[in-house]
Amino acid sequence: MSLKFTADARLRSRHEFIAVQEGGRRVAARYVTLLGLPNSLKRDRMGVVASRRLGGAVERNRAKRRLREVFRRGPAADARQGDRTLDVVAIARRELLDAPFAAVEADFQHALRRLRGAR
């Protein structure tokens, strides 16, 4: 995957977030809740929600950076091989802030596999 979390890998508008939140499937994990909706693109896209309940601006930004990095490093869906590409909304949980990065990464990838339907 790319070394950057580029604009074409992001959910950018409120309309895109709402579409996933209203029509998507939800999977709760220890550090993050993922909502996913199949898209017609050849790549996954992700948006991050970090509410004020998470903490101040520093904590919210740290949570968003960690989730973007996990998404960027993870295996990309390949539409040519029949993988379902998704629009994903990741909702950070408070526990994410203190967890080791490897644990967050494993938790996120497991939730993403469950979201795709592979148990």
C-alpha atoms as an extended CHARMM CRD file, in Angstrom:
* protein
*
       119  EXT
         1         1  MET       CA              0.0000000000        0.0000000000        0.0000000000  PROA      1               0.0000000000
         2         2  SER       CA              1.0260000000        3.6090000000       -0.3880000000  PROA      2               0.0000000000
         3         3  LEU       CA              3.3350000000        5.2880000000        2.0860000000  PROA      3               0.0000000000
         4         4  LYS       CA              0.7100000000        8.0030000000        2.5860000000  PROA      4               0.0000000000
         5         5  PHE       CA             -2.9450000000        8.0660000000        3.5340000000  PROA      5               0.0000000000
         6         6  THR       CA             -3.9380000000        9.8250000000        0.3140000000  PROA      6               0.0000000000
         7         7  ALA       CA             -7.1250000000       11.7350000000       -0.4180000000  PROA      7               0.0000000000
         8         8  ASP       CA             -8.5490000000        8.9050000000       -2.5200000000  PROA      8               0.0000000000
         9         9  ALA       CA             -8.2740000000        6.5610000000        0.5020000000  PROA      9               0.0000000000
        10        10  ARG       CA            -10.3500000000        8.8440000000        2.7530000000  PROA      10              0.0000000000
        11        11  LEU       CA            -13.9970000000        9.4440000000        3.3670000000  PROA      11              0.0000000000
        12        12  ARG       CA            -14.1390000000       13.1910000000        3.1100000000  PROA      12              0.0000000000
        13        13  SER       CA            -17.6830000000       14.5120000000        3.1630000000  PROA      13              0.0000000000
        14        14  ARG       CA            -20.4160000000       14.3560000000        5.7620000000  PROA      14              0.0000000000
        15        15  HSD       CA            -22.6200000000       12.6510000000        3.1760000000  PROA      15              0.0000000000
        16        16  GLU       CA            -20.1310000000        9.7500000000        2.8560000000  PROA      16              0.0000000000
        17        17  PHE       CA            -19.9000000000        9.3120000000        6.6370000000  PROA      17              0.0000000000
        18        18  ILE       CA            -23.6780000000        9.3470000000        7.0620000000  PROA      18              0.0000000000
        19        19  ALA       CA            -24.1770000000        6.8390000000        4.2330000000  PROA      19              0.0000000000
        20        20  VAL       CA            -21.8500000000        4.3680000000        5.9690000000  PROA      20              0.0000000000
        21        21  GLN       CA            -23.3280000000        5.0080000000        9.4080000000  PROA      21              0.0000000000
        22        22  GLU       CA            -26.9230000000        4.5370000000        8.2440000000  PROA      22              0.0000000000
        23        23  GLY       CA            -26.4950000000        1.7300000000        5.7330000000  PROA      23              0.0000000000
        24        24  GLY       CA            -23.3940000000       -0.0730000000        6.9130000000  PROA      24              0.0000000000
        25        25  ARG       CA            -22.6650000000       -3.0550000000        9.0670000000  PROA      25              0.0000000000
        26        26  ARG       CA            -21.1660000000       -2.5660000000       12.5560000000  PROA      26              0.0000000000
        27        27  VAL       CA            -18.4070000000       -4.5980000000       14.2020000000  PROA      27              0.0000000000
        28        28  ALA       CA            -17.2760000000       -3.7600000000       17.7200000000  PROA      28              0.0000000000
        29        29  ALA       CA            -13.7510000000       -4.5870000000       18.8440000000  PROA      29              0.0000000000
        30        30  ARG       CA            -11.7490000000       -3.7820000000       21.9450000000  PROA      30              0.0000000000
        31        31  TYR       CA            -10.0780000000       -0.5900000000       20.7170000000  PROA      31              0.0000000000
        32        32  VAL       CA            -12.2760000000        0.4810000000       17.8200000000  PROA      32              0.0000000000
        33        33  THR       CA            -15.7530000000        0.1180000000       16.3690000000  PROA      33              0.0000000000
        34        34  LEU       CA            -15.8560000000       -0.2820000000       12.5950000000  PROA      34              0.0000000000
        35        35  LEU       CA            -18.7900000000        0.4620000000       10.3340000000  PROA      35              0.0000000000
        36        36  GLY       CA            -18.5070000000       -0.7330000000        6.7610000000  PROA      36              0.0000000000
        37        37  LEU       CA            -20.4710000000       -0.3440000000        3.5780000000  PROA      37              0.0000000000
        38        38  PRO       CA            -19.4690000000       -1.9980000000        0.2710000000  PROA      38              0.0000000000
        39        39  ASN       CA            -18.3930000000        0.4750000000       -2.3870000000  PROA      39              0.0000000000
        40        40  SER       CA            -18.0450000000        0.2280000000       -6.1470000000  PROA      40              0.0000000000
        41        41  LEU       CA            -14.4590000000        1.4880000000       -6.1770000000  PROA      41              0.0000000000
        42        42  LYS       CA            -11.3570000000       -0.6590000000       -6.5520000000  PROA      42              0.0000000000
        43        43  ARG       CA            -10.0090000000        0.3200000000       -3.1250000000  PROA      43              0.0000000000
        44        44  ASP       CA            -11.0190000000        0.6440000000        0.5040000000  PROA      44              0.0000000000
        45        45  ARG       CA            -11.5970000000        4.0760000000        1.9690000000  PROA      45              0.0000000000
        46        46  MET       CA            -11.6600000000        5.0620000000        5.6280000000  PROA      46              0.0000000000
        47        47  GLY       CA            -12.8510000000        7.9370000000        7.7720000000  PROA      47              0.0000000000
        48        48  VAL       CA            -12.1360000000        8.3240000000       11.4800000000  PROA      48              0.0000000000
        49        49  VAL       CA            -14.4250000000        9.5700000000       14.2370000000  PROA      49              0.0000000000
        50        50  ALA       CA            -12.8150000000       10.6700000000       17.4990000000  PROA      50              0.0000000000
        51        51  SER       CA            -15.3680000000       12.3730000000       19.7270000000  PROA      51              0.0000000000
        52        52  ARG       CA            -14.6830000000       14.6600000000       22.6720000000  PROA      52              0.0000000000
        53        53  ARG       CA            -15.4760000000       11.7870000000       25.0200000000  PROA      53              0.0000000000
        54        54  LEU       CA            -12.0800000000       10.4270000000       23.9780000000  PROA      54              0.0000000000
        55        55  GLY       CA            -10.2880000000       13.3880000000       25.5300000000  PROA      55              0.0000000000
        56        56  GLY       CA             -8.7740000000       16.6860000000       24.5050000000  PROA      56              0.0000000000
        57        57  ALA       CA             -7.4960000000       17.6280000000       21.0810000000  PROA      57              0.0000000000
        58        58  VAL       CA             -4.1230000000       15.9760000000       21.6580000000  PROA      58              0.0000000000
        59        59  GLU       CA             -5.7040000000       12.6160000000       22.5330000000  PROA      59              0.0000000000
        60        60  ARG       CA             -8.2060000000       12.7810000000       19.6620000000  PROA      60              0.0000000000
        61        61  ASN       CA             -5.4890000000       13.5790000000       17.1380000000  PROA      61              0.0000000000
        62        62  ARG       CA             -3.2690000000       10.7930000000       18.4710000000  PROA      62              0.0000000000
        63        63  ALA       CA             -6.1300000000        8.2940000000       18.1340000000  PROA      63              0.0000000000
        64        64  LYS       CA             -6.7920000000        9.4270000000       14.5520000000  PROA      64              0.0000000000
        65        65  ARG       CA             -3.0980000000        9.1870000000       13.6250000000  PROA      65              0.0000000000
        66        66  ARG       CA             -2.8790000000        5.6600000000       15.0330000000  PROA      66              0.0000000000
        67        67  LEU       CA             -5.9780000000        4.4740000000       13.1580000000  PROA      67              0.0000000000
        68        68  ARG       CA             -4.8490000000        6.0240000000        9.8720000000  PROA      68              0.0000000000
        69        69  GLU       CA             -1.4690000000        4.3210000000       10.2410000000  PROA      69              0.0000000000
        70        70  VAL       CA             -3.0620000000        0.9320000000       10.9640000000  PROA      70              0.0000000000
        71        71  PHE       CA             -5.2980000000        1.3150000000        7.8890000000  PROA      71              0.0000000000
        72        72  ARG       CA             -2.3680000000        2.4430000000        5.7190000000  PROA      72              0.0000000000
        73        73  ARG       CA             -0.1530000000       -0.4850000000        6.7780000000  PROA      73              0.0000000000
        74        74  GLY       CA             -2.8410000000       -3.1340000000        6.4780000000  PROA      74              0.0000000000
        75        75  PRO       CA             -3.3980000000       -5.3830000000        3.4900000000  PROA      75              0.0000000000
        76        76  ALA       CA             -5.4680000000       -3.6390000000        0.8480000000  PROA      76              0.0000000000
        77        77  ALA       CA             -8.5230000000       -5.3000000000       -0.6240000000  PROA      77              0.0000000000
        78        78  ASP       CA             -7.9570000000       -6.3610000000       -4.1910000000  PROA      78              0.0000000000
        79        79  ALA       CA            -11.1200000000       -6.0420000000       -6.2830000000  PROA      79              0.0000000000
        80        80  ARG       CA             -9.5010000000       -8.0960000000       -9.0540000000  PROA      80              0.0000000000
        81        81  GLN       CA             -9.3100000000      -11.1010000000       -6.7210000000  PROA      81              0.0000000000
        82        82  GLY       CA            -12.9240000000      -10.7890000000       -5.5900000000  PROA      82              0.0000000000
        83        83  ASP       CA            -12.3120000000       -8.9890000000       -2.3010000000  PROA      83              0.0000000000
        84        84  ARG       CA            -15.1450000000       -6.7330000000       -1.2030000000  PROA      84              0.0000000000
        85        85  THR       CA            -13.9580000000       -3.1560000000       -1.1170000000  PROA      85              0.0000000000
        86        86  LEU       CA            -15.4570000000       -1.0920000000        1.6600000000  PROA      86              0.0000000000
        87        87  ASP       CA            -16.0340000000        2.4010000000        2.8780000000  PROA      87              0.0000000000
        88        88  VAL       CA            -15.0930000000        2.1490000000        6.5580000000  PROA      88              0.0000000000
        89        89  VAL       CA            -15.8280000000        4.5090000000        9.4210000000  PROA      89              0.0000000000
        90        90  ALA       CA            -13.5700000000        3.8200000000       12.4160000000  PROA      90              0.0000000000
        91        91  ILE       CA            -14.8120000000        5.0660000000       15.7860000000  PROA      91              0.0000000000
        92        92  ALA       CA            -11.9690000000        5.2560000000       18.2980000000  PROA      92              0.0000000000
        93        93  ARG       CA            -12.4460000000        3.9930000000       21.8540000000  PROA      93              0.0000000000
        94        94  ARG       CA            -10.6710000000        5.4080000000       24.8760000000  PROA      94              0.0000000000
        95        95  GLU       CA             -8.6260000000        2.2160000000       25.3880000000  PROA      95              0.0000000000
        96        96  LEU       CA             -6.8890000000        2.8280000000       22.0520000000  PROA      96              0.0000000000
        97        97  LEU       CA             -4.8320000000        5.6670000000       23.5100000000  PROA      97              0.0000000000
        98        98  ASP       CA             -2.8790000000        3.5210000000       25.9920000000  PROA      98              0.0000000000
        99        99  ALA       CA             -2.7480000000        0.2430000000       24.0600000000  PROA      99              0.0000000000
       100       100  PRO       CA              0.4210000000       -0.9860000000       22.3410000000  PROA      100             0.0000000000
       101       101  PHE       CA              0.3700000000       -0.2730000000       18.6150000000  PROA      101             0.0000000000
       102       102  ALA       CA              0.6660000000       -3.9740000000       17.7280000000  PROA      102             0.0000000000
       103       103  ALA       CA             -2.4520000000       -4.7720000000       19.7660000000  PROA      103             0.0000000000
       104       104  VAL       CA             -4.4060000000       -1.9610000000       18.1040000000  PROA      104             0.0000000000
       105       105  GLU       CA             -3.2540000000       -3.1540000000       14.6840000000  PROA      105             0.0000000000
       106       106  ALA       CA             -4.2700000000       -6.7710000000       15.3480000000  PROA      106             0.0000000000
       107       107  ASP       CA             -7.6390000000       -5.7020000000       16.7690000000  PROA      107             0.0000000000
       108       108  PHE       CA             -8.3620000000       -3.4360000000       13.7850000000  PROA      108             0.0000000000
       109       109  GLN       CA             -7.4020000000       -6.0780000000       11.2010000000  PROA      109             0.0000000000
       110       110  HSD       CA             -9.5050000000       -8.7320000000       12.9530000000  PROA      110             0.0000000000
       111       111  ALA       CA            -12.5190000000       -6.3920000000       13.0050000000  PROA      111             0.0000000000
       112       112  LEU       CA            -11.9810000000       -5.5340000000        9.3330000000  PROA      112             0.0000000000
       113       113  ARG       CA            -11.9100000000       -9.2490000000        8.3950000000  PROA      113             0.0000000000
       114       114  ARG       CA            -15.1650000000       -9.7540000000       10.3070000000  PROA      114             0.0000000000
       115       115  LEU       CA            -16.6440000000       -6.7680000000        8.4960000000  PROA      115             0.0000000000
       116       116  ARG       CA            -15.7170000000       -8.2570000000        5.1170000000  PROA      116             0.0000000000
       117       117  GLY       CA            -17.4400000000      -11.4910000000        6.0880000000  PROA      117             0.0000000000
       118       118  ALA       CA            -14.3720000000      -13.7160000000        6.5580000000  PROA      118             0.0000000000
       119       119  ARG       CA            -14.6550000000      -15.0030000000       10.1200000000  PROA      119             0.0000000000
